[in-house]
Amino acid sequence: MASQAPKSPFDARQEAPDPILATIVATIGPASEHPDVVRAMIRAGACVFRLNFSHGDFTAHERRLRVVRDVARELGVSVACLGDLQGPKIRVGSVPLGVGEPSAAGGGSIEVHAGDDVILKRGIGESSIRPGHHGREAVLALTYPSLVDEVELGHKVLINDGAIRMLAVERDAPRGELRCRVVVGGKITSGKGINLPQSTLSAPAVTDRDWECVAWALEHELDYLALSFVRSVTDVTTLKAHLDRAAADGKPWIPVIAKIEMPAAVADLESIIAAADAVMVARGDLGVEMDLAQVPVVQKRILAVCAAYGKPSIVATQMLETMIENATPTRAEVSDVANAVFDGADAVMLSGETAVGKHPAAVVETMARVVAAAETHQRATQRPHTPPVHLAAAHRGTAALAHGAWEIARDLNAVAVVTWSENAGTARYLSQNRFDIPIVACSSDPRGCRRMALYRGVTPVCMKPPGSGSLSDWNAAIDRYLLTHGLVRRGDAIVLLAGRPLGQAKKTNTLAIHRVGEESGFAAHLA
């Protein structure tokens, strides 16, 4: 597949009719791991690639990570890689071939009907069928044996994303069995997820397998880690404390994305969002764990709280699901993506569509076009702007500068905002002010540049500070960069944010207005 390197970092987001500001997160998997496909996805607009630790082994993840970083380096763009921890996902144990009917995955399958009894049993390696009170009954092995003791009678037990629905009716503690009565039946195969929306479990949010994935992520310098099945702020702070200790020992610092997919997390929403570095609305399990009709309402609430705290937000799950097989999405899916943008999502995510689907690059391009159309409508309607209202005192100065840049850019009809953001902090505050123009964020740290790839509207640019350390010299370098890449014209107004010395974190303290090609926007005494 022939390709050409993009003219600038903006090009990956400019395949759509208008430059898009919302970020596209794409899951990489067997269908998308070839370098040509990754290259096409980046060109179509993918800025973050998700490694799903629920599937595949470390060898596969390392291969995919290497491909993404090699292609990004070839194209001259900064692309983030996100590791998604599995969390305490409870699944049906093995259903071997010969039990029930053969399944498409190669094992067996057990079909259950309304009124049947299903036994969840601790301490067995494989699921089976045995004689029961009313004929045959399924006996299911579990990946989480304590379920038998922790689910209360009368509680719901859901299998395969809620397609199979049961109620716990009897416990036989000596035999390690929990009897469930089927309300809605279906086929049960190996590895299907079990959801317990009414039960409180003792399983830790970060499992032993997750800690192995965290260690791998630190070794391979992933840019984000997503924490699944968050129940309380303690789950987030436990992982963040571990990562902070690792950073103190010389490992790279990795931000934490809290996945909101359980009612308990919704109940502790503000504390979780305040503690997390970013948030994902994980609608798959959220739609199983709570009333499906409430999911759109909860999505709006989560995004509103993220905006108030200035935290990047991602909307995920089944956004363009039919494109796993089909070349075009449904009208409802297109509306779903657009409405996520209207609700204020910083990023929209593709899962199976790009991991195992037939059209990984086309689905990214489709999402980019939908996002572009939604953002064009937003610009035309000129919605009122509200900056983040909950900010840490240590960052209020930077946040105030970011909001001031928004006001100035609007009043001057500026075409871009440019900042030096060594560790991505200033870039995040600018992003959360929801500019309708691109934000060019410079850093000499490749890891900081990759982190910025998640932020709405931000184009990271890796560069070294000018040898003089002068803000005026950096201003001149920015002019050359913007003009060379065709991003502005001479005389265009831009807004600049930086601090001294360039190249150090937490130094942003200066804002300047500048017209490209003219004398530096920074006063001589600040140079």
C-alpha positions as CSV (number, residue, x, y, z in Angstrom):
1,M,0.0,0.0,0.0
2,A,1.7,3.2,-1.2
3,S,1.7,6.2,1.1
4,Q,3.3,9.6,1.6
5,A,4.2,11.2,4.8
6,P,1.8,13.9,5.9
7,K,2.8,17.5,5.2
8,S,2.3,18.3,8.9
9,P,1.0,16.9,12.2
10,F,-2.4,18.6,11.3
11,D,-2.8,16.4,8.2
12,A,-3.8,13.3,10.2
13,R,-6.8,15.4,11.4
14,Q,-7.5,17.1,8.1
15,E,-8.7,14.2,6.0
16,A,-12.2,15.3,6.8
17,P,-13.8,18.4,5.2
18,D,-12.8,20.5,8.3
19,P,-10.0,19.9,10.8
20,I,-11.4,17.9,13.6
21,L,-10.8,18.8,17.2
22,A,-12.1,15.8,19.1
23,T,-9.6,12.9,19.3
24,I,-10.2,9.5,17.8
25,V,-9.1,6.5,19.9
26,A,-8.7,3.2,17.9
27,T,-8.2,-0.2,19.3
28,I,-5.5,-2.1,17.6
29,G,-5.9,-5.9,17.1
30,P,-5.5,-8.7,14.6
31,A,-7.3,-6.7,11.9
32,S,-5.3,-3.6,12.2
33,E,-1.8,-4.5,13.3
34,H,-0.1,-4.4,9.8
35,P,2.0,-1.2,9.3
36,D,0.1,-0.3,6.2
37,V,-3.2,-0.4,8.1
38,V,-1.8,1.6,11.0
39,R,-0.5,4.2,8.6
40,A,-3.9,4.5,6.9
41,M,-5.6,4.8,10.3
42,I,-3.3,7.6,11.4
43,R,-3.8,9.4,8.1
44,A,-7.6,9.0,8.5
45,G,-7.5,10.6,12.0
46,A,-6.5,8.1,14.7
47,C,-4.4,9.8,17.4
48,V,-4.5,7.3,20.2
49,F,-4.2,3.5,19.9
50,R,-5.7,1.2,22.5
51,L,-4.1,-2.1,23.6
52,N,-6.8,-4.2,25.1
53,F,-5.2,-6.4,27.8
54,S,-8.4,-8.5,28.0
55,H,-7.3,-10.1,24.7
56,G,-3.9,-11.3,23.4
57,D,-0.6,-11.9,25.2
58,F,2.4,-9.6,25.8
59,T,4.1,-10.8,22.7
60,A,1.2,-9.6,20.5
61,H,0.9,-6.3,22.5
62,E,4.6,-5.6,22.1
63,R,4.4,-6.3,18.3
64,R,1.5,-3.9,17.9
65,L,3.1,-1.2,20.1
66,R,6.3,-1.4,18.0
67,V,4.3,-1.0,14.8
68,V,2.4,2.0,16.0
69,R,5.5,3.8,17.2
70,D,7.5,2.9,14.1
71,V,4.8,4.2,11.8
72,A,4.2,7.4,13.9
73,R,7.9,8.1,13.7
74,E,7.9,7.6,10.0
75,L,5.0,10.0,9.6
76,G,6.5,12.6,11.9
77,V,3.5,12.6,14.3
78,S,3.0,12.0,18.0
79,V,0.6,9.2,18.7
80,A,-0.4,7.9,22.2
81,C,-0.7,4.3,23.2
82,L,-3.2,3.4,25.9
83,G,-3.2,0.1,27.8
84,D,-6.6,-1.0,29.0
85,L,-6.5,-3.1,32.1
86,Q,-9.0,-6.0,32.3
87,G,-9.9,-5.5,35.9
88,P,-11.9,-8.1,37.9
89,K,-13.9,-9.3,34.9
90,I,-15.9,-12.4,36.0
91,R,-16.3,-14.9,33.2
92,V,-17.7,-18.4,32.6
93,G,-15.0,-21.0,32.7
94,S,-14.2,-23.4,29.9
95,V,-17.1,-25.1,28.1
96,P,-15.3,-28.0,26.4
97,L,-16.1,-29.4,23.1
98,G,-18.6,-32.2,23.6
99,V,-20.7,-30.3,26.1
100,G,-23.9,-29.3,24.4
101,E,-23.5,-28.1,20.8
102,P,-20.2,-27.0,19.1
103,S,-19.6,-23.2,19.3
104,A,-18.2,-21.0,16.6
105,A,-15.1,-20.5,18.8
106,G,-14.3,-24.2,18.7
107,G,-15.5,-25.3,22.1
108,G,-18.9,-26.4,23.3
109,S,-22.0,-24.4,24.1
110,I,-24.9,-24.8,26.5
111,E,-28.3,-23.5,25.6
112,V,-30.5,-22.5,28.5
113,H,-34.2,-21.5,28.5
114,A,-36.5,-19.5,30.8
115,G,-37.3,-21.6,33.8
116,D,-34.1,-23.7,33.7
117,D,-31.8,-23.9,36.6
118,V,-28.1,-23.1,36.2
119,I,-25.5,-24.0,38.8
120,L,-22.5,-21.7,39.4
121,K,-19.9,-23.9,41.0
122,R,-16.7,-23.1,42.9
123,G,-13.6,-25.3,42.4
124,I,-14.2,-26.9,39.0
125,G,-12.1,-26.5,35.9
126,E,-14.7,-27.0,33.2
127,S,-18.4,-26.4,32.8
128,S,-20.7,-29.4,32.2
129,I,-24.3,-30.6,32.1
130,R,-25.7,-32.9,34.8
131,P,-29.1,-34.4,35.7
132,G,-31.2,-32.0,37.7
133,H,-34.6,-31.6,39.4
134,H,-36.3,-30.7,36.1
135,G,-34.2,-32.7,33.6
136,R,-30.7,-31.5,32.7
137,E,-29.1,-28.4,34.3
138,A,-25.9,-26.5,33.4
139,V,-23.0,-26.4,35.8
140,L,-20.7,-23.5,35.1
141,A,-17.1,-23.1,36.1
142,L,-16.1,-19.6,37.2
143,T,-13.0,-17.4,36.9
144,Y,-14.0,-15.8,40.2
145,P,-14.9,-18.6,42.7
146,S,-16.0,-16.3,45.5
147,L,-19.0,-15.3,43.5
148,V,-20.8,-18.3,45.0
149,D,-20.5,-16.8,48.5
150,E,-20.9,-13.1,47.7
151,V,-24.0,-12.9,45.5
152,E,-27.1,-12.6,47.7
153,L,-30.3,-14.5,47.0
154,G,-32.7,-12.6,44.8
155,H,-29.8,-10.7,43.0
156,K,-29.5,-10.6,39.3
157,V,-26.9,-12.7,37.5
158,L,-26.3,-11.7,33.9
159,I,-24.2,-13.5,31.2
160,N,-22.9,-12.3,27.9
161,D,-23.6,-8.6,28.3
162,G,-27.0,-9.2,29.8
163,A,-28.3,-11.4,26.9
164,I,-28.9,-14.2,29.4
165,R,-30.6,-13.1,32.6
166,M,-30.9,-15.1,35.8
167,L,-31.8,-14.7,39.5
168,A,-29.9,-16.3,42.4
169,V,-32.4,-18.6,44.2
170,E,-30.5,-21.0,46.4
171,R,-27.0,-21.4,47.9
172,D,-25.4,-24.7,48.9
173,A,-22.4,-23.5,50.8
174,P,-20.9,-27.0,51.6
175,R,-21.0,-28.0,47.9
176,G,-19.8,-24.6,46.8
177,E,-22.8,-24.0,44.5
178,L,-25.2,-21.1,43.8
179,R,-28.4,-22.1,42.0
180,C,-29.8,-19.5,39.6
181,R,-33.1,-19.5,37.7
182,V,-33.1,-18.4,34.1
183,V,-35.4,-15.5,33.2
184,V,-34.1,-14.9,29.7
185,G,-32.2,-17.8,28.0
186,G,-29.6,-18.2,25.3
187,K,-26.3,-19.9,24.5
188,I,-23.5,-20.0,27.0
189,T,-19.9,-20.5,25.7
190,S,-16.4,-20.3,27.2
191,G,-15.3,-16.9,28.5
192,K,-18.6,-15.1,28.4
193,G,-18.7,-12.3,30.9
194,I,-20.8,-12.4,34.1
195,N,-22.3,-9.1,35.5
196,L,-23.6,-8.8,39.0
197,P,-25.3,-5.3,39.1
198,Q,-26.8,-5.7,42.6
199,S,-23.9,-7.5,44.3
200,T,-20.9,-6.1,46.3
201,L,-17.8,-8.2,45.6
202,S,-14.5,-8.3,47.5
203,A,-12.4,-8.7,44.3
204,P,-9.8,-5.9,44.1
205,A,-10.1,-3.4,41.3
206,V,-6.5,-4.2,40.2
207,T,-6.0,-8.0,39.9
208,D,-2.8,-10.0,39.9
209,R,-3.0,-10.1,36.1
210,D,-3.5,-6.3,36.0
211,W,-0.4,-5.7,38.1
212,E,1.5,-7.8,35.5
213,C,0.1,-5.6,32.8
214,V,1.0,-2.4,34.8
215,A,4.6,-3.7,35.0
216,W,4.7,-4.3,31.3
217,A,3.2,-0.9,30.6
218,L,6.0,0.8,32.7
219,E,8.7,-1.2,31.0
220,H,7.4,-0.3,27.5
221,E,6.5,3.4,28.4
222,L,2.9,3.3,27.6
223,D,1.2,6.8,27.6
224,Y,-2.0,6.0,29.5
225,L,-3.5,3.2,31.6
226,A,-7.2,2.7,31.7
227,L,-8.6,1.2,35.0
228,S,-11.6,-1.1,34.5
229,F,-14.6,-1.6,36.9
230,V,-13.8,1.3,39.1
231,R,-16.1,1.3,42.2
232,S,-14.7,4.1,44.3
233,V,-12.0,6.8,44.3
234,T,-9.8,4.4,46.3
235,D,-9.4,2.2,43.3
236,V,-8.0,5.1,41.3
237,T,-5.7,6.4,44.1
238,T,-4.3,2.9,44.7
239,L,-3.2,2.6,41.1
240,K,-2.0,6.2,40.9
241,A,0.1,5.7,44.1
242,H,1.8,2.7,42.6
243,L,2.6,4.6,39.4
244,D,3.9,7.6,41.4
245,R,6.2,5.3,43.3
246,A,7.4,3.8,40.1
247,A,8.0,7.3,38.7
248,A,10.0,8.2,41.8
249,D,12.2,5.2,41.0
250,G,13.0,6.4,37.5
251,K,10.1,4.8,35.6
252,P,8.0,6.9,33.3
253,W,4.9,8.5,34.8
254,I,1.7,7.1,33.3
255,P,-1.6,8.9,33.7
256,V,-4.7,6.9,34.8
257,I,-8.0,6.9,32.9
258,A,-10.9,5.9,35.1
259,K,-13.5,3.8,33.3
260,I,-17.0,4.5,34.5
261,E,-19.0,1.3,34.0
262,M,-20.6,0.5,37.3
263,P,-23.4,2.1,39.4
264,A,-21.0,2.4,42.3
265,A,-18.7,4.6,40.2
266,V,-21.6,6.8,39.2
267,A,-22.5,7.2,42.9
268,D,-18.9,8.3,43.6
269,L,-18.5,10.2,40.4
270,E,-17.0,13.6,41.4
271,S,-14.4,12.1,43.7
272,I,-13.3,9.6,41.0
273,I,-13.1,12.3,38.3
274,A,-11.2,14.7,40.6
275,A,-8.6,11.9,41.3
276,A,-8.3,10.5,37.7
277,D,-6.2,12.0,34.9
278,A,-8.9,11.3,32.4
279,V,-12.2,9.5,32.3
280,M,-13.9,6.9,29.9
281,V,-17.6,6.5,29.6
282,A,-17.5,2.7,29.2
283,R,-21.0,2.1,28.0
284,G,-20.8,-1.6,27.4
285,D,-20.8,-2.8,31.0
286,L,-22.5,0.4,32.1
287,G,-25.5,-0.6,30.0
288,V,-25.6,-4.0,31.6
289,E,-25.0,-3.0,35.2
290,M,-27.7,-0.3,35.2
291,D,-31.0,0.5,33.5
292,L,-30.2,0.8,29.8
293,A,-32.5,3.8,29.5
294,Q,-30.4,5.7,32.0
295,V,-27.1,5.3,30.1
296,P,-27.5,8.5,27.8
297,V,-28.4,10.5,30.9
298,V,-25.4,9.2,32.8
299,Q,-23.1,9.9,29.8
300,K,-24.2,13.5,29.8
301,R,-23.6,13.8,33.5
302,I,-20.1,12.3,33.3
303,L,-19.1,14.6,30.5
304,A,-20.4,17.6,32.3
305,V,-18.4,16.7,35.5
306,C,-15.3,16.1,33.4
307,A,-15.6,19.5,31.9
308,A,-16.0,21.1,35.3
309,Y,-12.8,19.5,36.5
310,G,-10.9,20.0,33.3
311,K,-10.4,16.3,32.8
312,P,-10.2,14.7,29.3
313,S,-13.2,12.5,28.5
314,I,-13.7,9.5,26.2
315,V,-17.0,8.0,25.0
316,A,-16.6,4.3,24.1
317,T,-18.4,1.2,23.1
318,Q,-20.4,0.3,19.9
319,M,-20.1,3.7,18.4
320,L,-19.9,2.3,14.8
321,E,-20.5,-1.3,15.7
322,T,-22.0,-2.4,12.4
323,M,-18.9,-1.4,10.5
324,I,-17.2,-4.5,12.0
325,E,-18.9,-6.2,9.1
326,N,-20.4,-3.5,6.9
327,A,-18.7,-0.7,4.9
328,T,-21.2,1.9,6.2
329,P,-22.7,2.6,9.6
330,T,-26.3,2.9,10.6
331,R,-27.9,6.3,10.9
332,A,-28.3,5.7,14.6
333,E,-24.6,5.1,15.0
334,V,-23.8,8.3,13.1
335,S,-26.1,10.2,15.5
336,D,-24.5,8.6,18.5
337,V,-21.0,9.8,17.5
338,A,-22.3,13.3,16.7
339,N,-24.2,13.5,20.0
340,A,-21.1,12.5,22.0
341,V,-19.4,15.5,20.4
342,F,-22.4,17.7,21.2
343,D,-22.3,16.5,24.8
344,G,-18.7,17.7,25.1
345,A,-16.6,14.5,24.7
346,D,-12.9,15.2,24.1
347,A,-12.5,11.8,22.4
348,V,-14.6,9.1,20.8
349,M,-13.4,5.5,20.8
350,L,-13.5,2.5,18.4
351,S,-13.2,-1.0,19.8
352,G,-14.0,-4.1,17.8
353,E,-14.6,-1.9,14.7
354,T,-10.8,-1.5,14.3
355,A,-9.5,-4.5,16.4
356,V,-11.3,-7.2,14.5
357,G,-13.4,-5.5,11.9
358,K,-13.2,-5.7,8.1
359,H,-12.7,-2.0,7.5
360,P,-10.4,-0.5,10.2
361,A,-9.1,2.5,8.2
362,A,-12.5,3.2,6.7
363,V,-14.2,3.3,10.0
364,V,-11.7,5.8,11.3
365,E,-12.3,8.0,8.3
366,T,-16.0,7.7,8.7
367,M,-15.8,8.7,12.4
368,A,-13.6,11.7,11.4
369,R,-16.2,12.9,8.9
370,V,-19.0,12.6,11.4
371,V,-17.0,14.5,14.1
372,A,-16.1,17.2,11.5
373,A,-19.8,17.7,10.6
374,A,-20.8,17.9,14.3
375,E,-18.1,20.4,15.1
376,T,-19.0,22.6,12.1
377,H,-22.5,22.7,13.5
378,Q,-21.2,23.6,16.9
379,R,-19.1,26.5,15.5
380,A,-22.1,27.8,13.7
381,T,-24.3,27.8,16.8
382,Q,-21.7,29.6,19.0
383,R,-22.5,27.9,22.3
384,P,-21.6,29.8,25.5
385,H,-18.1,29.0,26.8
386,T,-17.6,27.9,30.4
387,P,-14.0,27.2,31.5
388,P,-13.3,24.4,34.1
389,V,-14.5,25.6,37.6
390,H,-12.8,23.0,39.8
391,L,-9.1,23.4,39.6
392,A,-6.2,22.6,41.9
393,A,-4.8,25.8,43.5
394,A,-1.3,24.9,42.3
395,H,-2.5,25.3,38.7
396,R,-4.8,28.2,38.8
397,G,-2.3,30.6,37.3
398,T,-1.9,28.4,34.2
399,A,-5.6,27.8,34.0
400,A,-6.2,31.5,34.1
401,L,-3.7,32.1,31.3
402,A,-5.4,29.4,29.2
403,H,-8.8,31.0,29.7
404,G,-7.4,34.4,28.9
405,A,-6.0,32.9,25.7
406,W,-9.4,31.7,24.7
407,E,-10.9,35.2,25.2
408,I,-8.1,36.9,23.2
409,A,-8.2,34.3,20.4
410,R,-12.0,34.9,20.1
411,D,-11.7,38.7,20.0
412,L,-8.8,38.7,17.5
413,N,-10.2,35.9,15.3
414,A,-6.8,34.1,15.8
415,V,-6.1,31.1,13.6
416,A,-4.1,29.1,16.2
417,V,-2.9,29.1,19.8
418,V,0.7,28.0,20.3
419,T,2.3,27.0,23.6
420,W,5.4,25.4,25.1
421,S,4.1,22.6,27.2
422,E,6.9,20.4,28.4
423,N,4.9,17.9,30.4
424,A,1.6,18.5,28.6
425,G,0.0,20.5,31.5
426,T,-0.6,23.8,29.7
427,A,-1.8,21.9,26.6
428,R,-4.5,20.2,28.8
429,Y,-5.7,23.4,30.2
430,L,-5.9,25.0,26.8
431,S,-7.7,21.9,25.5
432,Q,-10.3,22.1,28.2
433,N,-11.2,25.7,27.2
434,R,-12.6,24.1,24.0
435,F,-11.0,26.3,21.4
436,D,-12.5,26.2,17.9
437,I,-9.1,26.6,16.5
438,P,-6.0,24.3,16.6
439,I,-3.7,24.3,19.6
440,V,-0.1,23.7,18.6
441,A,1.8,22.4,21.7
442,C,5.6,22.2,21.7
443,S,7.7,20.0,24.0
444,S,11.2,18.5,23.9
445,D,9.9,15.4,25.7
446,P,8.5,12.7,23.3
447,R,6.5,11.2,26.2
448,G,4.8,14.6,26.8
449,C,4.1,14.9,23.1
450,R,2.4,11.5,23.0
451,R,0.3,12.3,26.1
452,M,-0.9,15.5,24.4
453,A,-2.2,13.4,21.4
454,L,-5.3,12.5,23.6
455,Y,-6.2,16.2,24.2
456,R,-9.0,17.7,22.1
457,G,-7.8,20.2,19.5
458,V,-4.1,19.7,20.4
459,T,-1.4,19.0,17.8
460,P,1.8,18.0,19.6
461,V,5.1,19.2,18.1
462,C,8.4,17.7,19.3
463,M,11.2,20.2,19.2
464,K,14.2,21.3,21.2
465,P,14.2,24.8,22.7
466,P,16.3,27.3,20.8
467,G,19.9,27.3,22.0
468,S,19.6,30.8,23.4
469,G,16.5,29.9,25.5
470,S,15.0,33.1,24.2
471,L,11.2,33.4,23.9
472,S,11.7,35.6,20.9
473,D,13.9,33.0,19.2
474,W,11.2,30.4,19.9
475,N,8.6,32.7,18.4
476,A,10.7,33.0,15.2
477,A,11.0,29.2,15.1
478,I,7.2,28.9,15.5
479,D,6.7,31.3,12.6
480,R,8.9,29.2,10.4
481,Y,7.2,26.0,11.4
482,L,3.7,27.3,10.8
483,L,4.5,28.9,7.5
484,T,6.6,25.9,6.2
485,H,3.7,23.5,7.0
486,G,1.1,25.8,5.4
487,L,-0.8,26.2,8.6
488,V,-1.1,30.0,8.6
489,R,-0.5,32.9,6.3
490,R,1.8,35.9,7.0
491,G,-0.1,38.5,9.0
492,D,-2.4,35.9,10.7
493,A,-3.0,36.5,14.4
494,I,-1.9,33.7,16.8
495,V,-1.8,33.6,20.6
496,L,1.4,32.4,22.3
497,L,1.9,31.0,25.8
498,A,5.3,30.1,27.3
499,G,7.6,30.7,30.2
500,R,11.2,30.9,31.0
501,P,13.3,28.9,30.8
502,L,11.9,27.0,27.8
503,G,12.0,23.2,28.2
504,Q,11.2,23.1,31.9
505,A,7.8,22.1,33.3
506,K,5.5,24.3,35.2
507,K,7.0,27.5,34.0
508,T,4.2,29.0,31.8
509,N,3.6,32.6,32.9
510,T,3.6,34.7,29.7
511,L,0.9,35.3,27.1
512,A,1.5,37.3,23.9
513,I,-0.4,38.3,20.8
514,H,1.5,37.9,17.6
515,R,1.1,38.3,13.9
516,V,2.9,35.7,11.9
517,G,6.0,37.1,10.1
518,E,6.2,40.3,12.2
519,E,8.3,41.2,15.2
520,S,8.1,38.7,18.1
521,G,5.0,38.9,20.1
522,F,7.2,38.6,23.2
523,A,8.6,41.9,24.5
524,A,12.4,42.3,24.2
525,H,12.8,42.3,28.0
526,L,11.1,38.9,28.2
527,A,13.4,37.3,25.6
